[in-house]
Amino acid sequence: MSALPVKYKTYLTAFEGMLETYCAQLTCPRGLADAMRYSLLAGGKRLRPVLFLAALDAFGGEWERESELALALECIHTYSLIHDDLPAMDNDDLRRGKPSSHKQFGEGNAILAGDALLSEAFTLSVAAAKDEPHRRAAELLAHAAGAEGMVAGQFLDLACERNENAGEEELSFIYENKTAQLIRAPLMMAAAIAGMNEAPMKEFGTALGVLFQMTDDILDVKGEGGKMGKTLGKDEREHKLTCVRVYGLSEAERRADALADRCREALSKADADMSFFLELVTYVRERDH
């Protein structure tokens, strides 16, 4: 029997406790705090903070005490989802089975809630930067989220909409920046804090991030809306640049299988027990939501 669900729940439950405490202590104006809490507490896999806590645990770190950076990761991810759903971006009315932030609070307040969450991530990262390893971790997070990371990927994603000339090169850039940057960052952050080699985590995290996005694109074609908690089929309708558009569904799935193998190969280079992450790779490849 797989140990993944039990271990994942351990990290997830711990993080949810951190998040609830953080949300209860927000002191900004009530309407803004309500919008921030709405998206932060909407559920989800909490993949990025879980990766961070699990990697710290694998490297022998005191993972229960690293709440600031775990929260910063989720604040950045949540702000990106709020902005991604806006009419000027992906224009999606649903997120995690609930009305998107801009549908619930209006576009202006959704933008401000996203801005506030990004700013909170700065505050949390500064609070965590108590020594050189933690400063390195904060630096990795800032780079992954910014103009040479997630934002760059989102920019090209928008630029490639309905661009018939966009293809594999552009798709690779989008995947590696829009999604993979913020998935490999928590793994590298944990390695930095624990004084371990960051290179295997960078290789693994990049492959895992691309695999996660490829699976999302595949599920947009063959998934179930109730399980996914968002509008399906939008990628094709809006002619988004996806692996299915570039390769076709069958070849996209073959490439996803190859990426899963690449993840496992990278994990074999890490000097720690990577069993949790090996099981996670299988879950990500086989997930249905």
Buried (B, 14 or more C-beta within 10 A) or exposed (E): EEEBEEBBEBBBEBBBEBBEEBBEEBEBEEEBBBBBBBBBEBEBBBBBBBBBBBBBBBBEBEBBEBBBBBBBBBBBBBBBBBBBBBEEBBBBEBBBEBBBBBBBBEEEBBBBBBBBBBEBBBEBBEBBBEEEBBBBBBBBBBBBBEEEBBBBBBBBBEEBEEEEEBBEEBBBBBBBBBBBBBBBBBBBBBBBBBEBBBEBBBBBBBBBBBBBBBBBBBBBBEBEEEEBBBBBEEBEEEBBBBBBBBBEEEEBBEBBEEBBEBBBEBBEEBEBEBEBBBBBBBEBBEBEE
